[in-house]
Amino acid sequence: MKKFLKYLSLGILSTILTATPGLGAERISFFYPPFGEFSLSAESLEKFAKEGKINSELAFYASRATPEQLAQLRQLLQQKFDIPPVLVSQFTYSPLGEAVVRRLGEILLTDSRQNGFYAIRAALILSAADPDGLTVVNLLRKYPSDSLRLNFSEGLQIVNSLVELGKAKDQIVAFIKQQTITQTNNATVDFAQQPDLRSPGNFKFQITSLKLNDNSRNRSLPVDVYVPQASSSTTTDALKPPFPLVVISHGIASDRYAFVYLAEHLASHGFAVAVLEHPGSNAERFQLYFSGLAGPPEAQEFINRPLDVKFVLDQLQQLDQTNPNLQGKLNLQQVAAFGHSFGGYTVMALAGAKINFDKLRRDCNPNRTLNVSVFLQCRADDLPVENYPLQDPRIKAMIAINPIDSSVLGESGVSQIKVPTMLVAGSEDIFAPPVAEQIYPFTWLPNPNKYLVVIEKATHFSAIAEPTANNDVLPVPEALLGPNRAPAYSYIKALSLAFLETHLLNRTEYRSYLQPSYAQYISQAPLNLSIVQSLTTEQLQQALNGLNPQPTVPPPQLQPQPTPTRSP
């Protein structure tokens, strides 16, 4: 009983409130078999939020909370979420939003102990439309019921599961970090004496903006092409046009400016870069969606996104013959793909991964996961079951940052990727959890030319460029951005360049930059950087069991050439 009361403290209540900002109007009933029900008035919470006063009813719970937990709870109760009611309505009436709210409704029940889905949705919309705005206290007022029954056993199970998942993630990330440190001990390269791949190259570049229309799919694709400008001092064939091409696919609700820093960096080192926007899932589409002027992203977007990239490559192949800014400058036989989040899925599909309908059927019917990305991945379960031809043989290498793939691709889908691959994970990514979406999928890749990059304390948004006048993406709360992102940008620039030079251009002198020792050399706290080239499910299981897995013996490090740069 003592343990139960401890869990019933306001620290846990704060956790639950954070996950679902809608509770009963007059009383909150905690239902926890076999102990029965315990209740708390909404008025006591409102008084605490406004005045900081703890009445005798709330004191029972407050005495079991730390001062820090009480402060966090009051801050949460006072927090106003500036979200337009149309946005709340659009999201909660969308398939994705309905799935999320129904899952929450399994914890927050109605008076008759039914799923609280409809009541939660109504309270969210009504409070967002109220002059006082969307706050937890206002949700208490707007909840269309005299009381709410909180299924505490279900809630506690979810809390415990989240705690266990967090511990598992920490153990695995710690093992990968230790493996990186262990392999660094055998390092022989002094990177202080080598070219700094984080710095810009010597190529100037020109940006050509295009609007490519795929009439067969009614898709209009904005594309910016960054083309290096070769100077008269170019002396070797390797440095002359046509330049190798990198195509970049953005994440959901983003745009073609999200990785402008990487496009500019690669172009300065002699790579042409094509950055496109996916009209069915870009920032503009989400702004229209939240304004009530367009529907939510469709399941077909899992097919259209890879087809967008294939269409862009087809068009660039033609424009390379006719457009004066591009003519003779693009090597469509040396193409790499780079993607973030939904764009990570996109480039994995282009590299050969196949949609796994059996896995989708198991994971989505019903969807009981705590993995947020699976709610999006389960949209693909609405697709007709077919063998979609999404792979493009022109893609010779692939980089995916925070990709989503555990359900939509699964092991059988990811294992179809045969090209060199780099997966990048952020340890604090709550939208594409690293263990499920990047670390285990890394073990499924069959090609030995694969790299897993883990950035500690990085979130789902750590690699995305800072907003600019052109970068009109949806705002991300400061708490979700994580620590200063500048180190993450430098990691992405350096490792992408090293990977592309090594595996797209076969320049072995760059391979040493893909070793753990280089990761340690450029790592900056708190965004500590790790990289491994080999990892097995057995090692991960040993890490979870608290054992000390034997680190993989790294390949011998190659000493770089004195000046491994691609400059005119």
Buried (B, 14 or more C-beta within 10 A) or exposed (E): EEEEBEBBBBBBBBBBBEBBBBBBBBBBBBBBEEBEEBBBBBBBBBBBBEEEEBEEBBEEBBEBBEEEBBEBBBEBBBBEBEBBBBBBBBBBEBBBBBBBBBBBBBBBBBBEEEBBBBBBBBBBBBBBBBEEBBBBBBBBBBBEBEBBBBBBBBBBEBBEEEEEBEEBBEBBBBBBBBBBBBBBEEBEBEBEEBBEBBEEBBBEBEBBEBEBEBEEBEBEBBBBBBBBEBEEEBEEEEBBBBBBBBBBBBBBBBBBBBBBBBBBBBBBBBBBBBBBBBBBBBBBBBBEBBEEEBEBBBBBBBBBBBBBBBBBBBBBEEBBEEBEEBEEBBBBEBBBBBBBBBBBBBBBBBBBBBBBBEBBEEBBEEBEBEBBBBBBBBBBBEBEEEEBEBBBEBBBBBBBBBBBBBBBBBBEBBBBBEBBBBBBBBBBBEBBBBBBBBBBBBBBBEBEBBBBBBBBBBBBBBBBBEBEEEBEBEEBEEEBBBBEBEBBBBBBBBBBBBBBBBBBBEBEBBBBBBBBBBBBBBBBEEBBBBBBBBBEEEBBEBBBEEEEBEBBEBEEBBEBEEEBBBBB
